[in-house]
Amino acid sequence: MDNGLDSITESLPRHFSSSDFIKVVKDSFPEEYAAILRQADYRSLHSWIARWYLNKHFTQIGEEHLITIMGHKNLNKLWRK
């Protein structure tokens, strides 16, 4: 993700959810995303992105209840570029 972070960021609005970020990663880098899922389960990968990766690169501005990629209601962090 680090190598594609600029293009991922360009595809996101100024404020975005963890789920929005994951969708862009999945759509922008489908082969890499699939390769990671062969080594880690879906939930673990998305939790790592939401809890650790985004904290390293963006500023958290709040939380919001959203429907996850899998269709579940979940509390998502909101981020600012």
C-alpha positions in Angstrom: 0.0 0.0 0.0 2.9 2.4 0.7 3.9 2.4 -3.0 0.4 3.3 -4.1 -0.5 5.6 -1.2 -0.4 8.8 -3.4 -2.8 7.3 -5.9 -5.1 5.9 -3.2 -5.2 9.3 -1.5 -6.0 11.1 -4.7 -9.1 8.8 -5.1 -10.5 9.7 -1.7 -12.5 12.8 -0.6 -10.9 15.1 1.9 -12.7 13.3 4.7 -13.2 9.5 4.4 -13.9 6.4 6.4 -11.8 3.3 6.9 -14.2 1.5 4.7 -13.8 4.1 1.9 -10.0 3.6 2.1 -10.3 -0.2 1.9 -12.6 0.0 -1.1 -10.1 2.2 -3.0 -7.3 -0.2 -2.2 -9.3 -3.2 -3.3 -10.4 -1.5 -6.5 -7.0 0.1 -7.3 -4.8 -2.9 -6.6 -7.0 -6.0 -7.0 -4.1 -8.4 -7.5 -2.1 -7.2 -4.5 -5.3 -7.1 -2.4 -6.0 -10.7 -3.3 -2.5 -11.8 -2.6 -2.7 -10.4 0.9 -6.0 -12.2 1.5 -4.3 -15.5 0.7 -2.1 -14.9 3.7 -4.5 -13.2 6.1 -8.2 -13.4 6.6 -10.5 -10.6 5.5 -11.4 -9.3 9.0 -7.8 -9.3 10.2 -6.6 -7.3 7.1 -9.3 -4.7 7.4 -8.8 -4.4 11.1 -5.1 -3.8 10.6 -5.7 -1.2 8.0 -8.3 0.6 10.1 -6.4 0.5 13.4 -2.7 0.7 12.4 -2.1 1.7 8.8 -4.5 4.7 8.7 -3.3 6.0 12.1 0.3 6.1 10.7 -0.6 8.1 7.6 -3.7 10.2 8.3 -5.5 12.2 11.1 -8.5 10.7 12.8 -11.4 13.2 13.0 -14.2 11.0 14.5 -16.2 7.9 14.2 -19.4 7.0 12.4 -21.7 4.0 12.2 -21.5 2.7 8.6 -22.3 -0.4 6.7 -19.1 -2.4 6.1 -17.9 -3.9 2.8 -19.4 -7.2 4.0 -22.8 -5.5 4.7 -22.5 -5.4 8.5 -23.2 -2.3 10.6 -19.9 -1.2 12.2 -18.3 1.7 13.8 -15.8 3.2 11.3 -13.2 5.8 12.1 -13.3 8.9 10.0 -10.0 10.4 8.6 -8.7 13.5 7.1 -6.0 13.8 4.4 
